[in-house]
Amino acid sequence: MPRAGLAPAAVTEAGAALADERGFDQLSMGVLAERLGVRPPSLYKHVDGLADLSHRIAVLAADQLADTLRGATQGLAGGDALVAAARAVRQFVREHPGRYAATLGARPTGPDDAYAAATGRVLESLAAVLRGYGIDPGQEVHALRMLRSSLHGFATLEVGGGFQMATDVEESFGWMVGFVDRGLRATAAGGRDRVPRTA
């Protein structure tokens, strides 16, 4: 019988905590079993293996990030919402680097996959930030991809030790957010400006 107190959710949360602590690439069923005080085969009564565990962690992380973003941006608009969203994403990645890393290669397994719903909530919060700028609907997808790329890139480079120059990282973060803010304002003011070709 499964160990009393263990359930898929508890195993997933323990795996996420372990990934944050040691790194997502160091997560294994054996290490998790040791952390939980059970033999590795016991975990297979709760999850279907490392791939299933990783996917469950990705769902958990996306749900938590969605809740964090919604809470941070609620009642805000324009630049205030952008700053709040940027800080929320950065802080989440800094506090939960392992579980966030689980989302990077995750893909929904089907239309009813919880990961699709969770990432949809993340995107909706970011899209709401963009709508506060009055971005033309035809450019919203481009703006959303830009915003995600900027926030993801900065946060993952930071937690990976990618910023080695002496210039203060906080100053760089503020500079980036200000740059994005000005770009969004200019895009909104320009209406349906042509998106330049890159290839």
Contacts in CASP RR format, 6 or more apart in sequence:
PFRMAT RR
TARGET T0000
AUTHOR 0000-0000-0000
METHOD contacts of the structure
MODEL  1
MPRAGLAPAAVTEAGAALADERGFDQLSMGVLAERLGVRPPSLYKHVDGL
ADLSHRIAVLAADQLADTLRGATQGLAGGDALVAAARAVRQFVREHPGRY
AATLGARPTGPDDAYAAATGRVLESLAAVLRGYGIDPGQEVHALRMLRSS
LHGFATLEVGGGFQMATDVEESFGWMVGFVDRGLRATAAGGRDRVPRTA
2 42 0 8 1.000
2 45 0 8 1.000
2 46 0 8 1.000
3 36 0 8 1.000
3 38 0 8 1.000
3 42 0 8 1.000
6 36 0 8 1.000
6 38 0 8 1.000
6 42 0 8 1.000
6 46 0 8 1.000
7 46 0 8 1.000
8 46 0 8 1.000
8 47 0 8 1.000
8 56 0 8 1.000
10 46 0 8 1.000
11 32 0 8 1.000
11 36 0 8 1.000
11 43 0 8 1.000
11 46 0 8 1.000
11 47 0 8 1.000
11 53 0 8 1.000
12 47 0 8 1.000
12 53 0 8 1.000
12 56 0 8 1.000
12 57 0 8 1.000
12 60 0 8 1.000
13 60 0 8 1.000
14 32 0 8 1.000
14 35 0 8 1.000
14 36 0 8 1.000
15 27 0 8 1.000
15 32 0 8 1.000
15 35 0 8 1.000
15 53 0 8 1.000
15 57 0 8 1.000
16 57 0 8 1.000
16 60 0 8 1.000
16 61 0 8 1.000
16 96 0 8 1.000
16 98 0 8 1.000
16 99 0 8 1.000
16 102 0 8 1.000
18 27 0 8 1.000
18 31 0 8 1.000
18 32 0 8 1.000
18 35 0 8 1.000
19 26 0 8 1.000
19 27 0 8 1.000
19 57 0 8 1.000
19 98 0 8 1.000
19 99 0 8 1.000
19 101 0 8 1.000
19 102 0 8 1.000
20 95 0 8 1.000
20 96 0 8 1.000
20 97 0 8 1.000
20 98 0 8 1.000
20 99 0 8 1.000
22 31 0 8 1.000
23 97 0 8 1.000
23 98 0 8 1.000
23 101 0 8 1.000
24 54 0 8 1.000
24 57 0 8 1.000
24 97 0 8 1.000
24 98 0 8 1.000
24 99 0 8 1.000
24 101 0 8 1.000
24 102 0 8 1.000
25 101 0 8 1.000
27 50 0 8 1.000
27 53 0 8 1.000
27 54 0 8 1.000
28 50 0 8 1.000
29 40 0 8 1.000
29 43 0 8 1.000
29 44 0 8 1.000
29 49 0 8 1.000
29 50 0 8 1.000
29 53 0 8 1.000
30 40 0 8 1.000
30 43 0 8 1.000
32 43 0 8 1.000
32 53 0 8 1.000
33 39 0 8 1.000
33 40 0 8 1.000
33 42 0 8 1.000
33 43 0 8 1.000
36 43 0 8 1.000
43 49 0 8 1.000
43 53 0 8 1.000
47 53 0 8 1.000
47 56 0 8 1.000
54 102 0 8 1.000
54 106 0 8 1.000
55 102 0 8 1.000
55 106 0 8 1.000
55 109 0 8 1.000
55 115 0 8 1.000
57 99 0 8 1.000
57 102 0 8 1.000
58 99 0 8 1.000
58 102 0 8 1.000
58 103 0 8 1.000
58 105 0 8 1.000
58 106 0 8 1.000
58 115 0 8 1.000
59 106 0 8 1.000
59 114 0 8 1.000
59 115 0 8 1.000
59 118 0 8 1.000
60 99 0 8 1.000
61 96 0 8 1.000
61 99 0 8 1.000
61 100 0 8 1.000
61 102 0 8 1.000
61 103 0 8 1.000
62 103 0 8 1.000
62 106 0 8 1.000
62 115 0 8 1.000
62 118 0 8 1.000
62 119 0 8 1.000
62 121 0 8 1.000
62 122 0 8 1.000
63 114 0 8 1.000
63 118 0 8 1.000
63 121 0 8 1.000
64 92 0 8 1.000
64 96 0 8 1.000
64 99 0 8 1.000
65 89 0 8 1.000
65 92 0 8 1.000
65 100 0 8 1.000
65 103 0 8 1.000
65 122 0 8 1.000
66 118 0 8 1.000
66 119 0 8 1.000
66 120 0 8 1.000
66 121 0 8 1.000
66 122 0 8 1.000
66 125 0 8 1.000
68 88 0 8 1.000
68 91 0 8 1.000
68 92 0 8 1.000
69 85 0 8 1.000
69 88 0 8 1.000
69 89 0 8 1.000
69 122 0 8 1.000
69 125 0 8 1.000
69 126 0 8 1.000
70 121 0 8 1.000
70 125 0 8 1.000
71 88 0 8 1.000
72 84 0 8 1.000
72 85 0 8 1.000
72 87 0 8 1.000
72 88 0 8 1.000
73 81 0 8 1.000
73 84 0 8 1.000
73 85 0 8 1.000
73 88 0 8 1.000
73 125 0 8 1.000
73 128 0 8 1.000
73 129 0 8 1.000
75 81 0 8 1.000
76 84 0 8 1.000
77 132 0 8 1.000
78 129 0 8 1.000
78 132 0 8 1.000
78 133 0 8 1.000
78 181 0 8 1.000
79 133 0 8 1.000
79 181 0 8 1.000
81 128 0 8 1.000
81 129 0 8 1.000
81 132 0 8 1.000
82 129 0 8 1.000
82 177 0 8 1.000
82 180 0 8 1.000
82 181 0 8 1.000
82 184 0 8 1.000
83 177 0 8 1.000
83 181 0 8 1.000
85 125 0 8 1.000
85 126 0 8 1.000
85 129 0 8 1.000
85 151 0 8 1.000
86 151 0 8 1.000
86 173 0 8 1.000
86 176 0 8 1.000
86 177 0 8 1.000
86 180 0 8 1.000
89 151 0 8 1.000
89 152 0 8 1.000
89 155 0 8 1.000
90 151 0 8 1.000
90 154 0 8 1.000
90 155 0 8 1.000
90 158 0 8 1.000
90 173 0 8 1.000
92 100 0 8 1.000
92 155 0 8 1.000
93 100 0 8 1.000
93 152 0 8 1.000
93 155 0 8 1.000
93 156 0 8 1.000
93 158 0 8 1.000
93 159 0 8 1.000
94 155 0 8 1.000
94 158 0 8 1.000
94 159 0 8 1.000
97 159 0 8 1.000
97 160 0 8 1.000
100 155 0 8 1.000
100 156 0 8 1.000
103 119 0 8 1.000
106 115 0 8 1.000
107 115 0 8 1.000
108 115 0 8 1.000
108 116 0 8 1.000
108 119 0 8 1.000
109 115 0 8 1.000
110 116 0 8 1.000
123 144 0 8 1.000
126 144 0 8 1.000
126 147 0 8 1.000
126 148 0 8 1.000
127 140 0 8 1.000
127 144 0 8 1.000
129 147 0 8 1.000
130 140 0 8 1.000
130 143 0 8 1.000
130 144 0 8 1.000
130 147 0 8 1.000
130 184 0 8 1.000
131 140 0 8 1.000
133 184 0 8 1.000
133 185 0 8 1.000
133 187 0 8 1.000
133 188 0 8 1.000
134 188 0 8 1.000
135 143 0 8 1.000
135 184 0 8 1.000
135 187 0 8 1.000
135 188 0 8 1.000
136 187 0 8 1.000
136 188 0 8 1.000
136 191 0 8 1.000
136 192 0 8 1.000
138 192 0 8 1.000
139 187 0 8 1.000
139 191 0 8 1.000
139 192 0 8 1.000
139 195 0 8 1.000
142 195 0 8 1.000
143 184 0 8 1.000
143 187 0 8 1.000
146 180 0 8 1.000
147 180 0 8 1.000
150 176 0 8 1.000
150 180 0 8 1.000
154 172 0 8 1.000
154 173 0 8 1.000
154 176 0 8 1.000
157 163 0 8 1.000
158 169 0 8 1.000
163 169 0 8 1.000
163 172 0 8 1.000
187 193 0 8 1.000
END
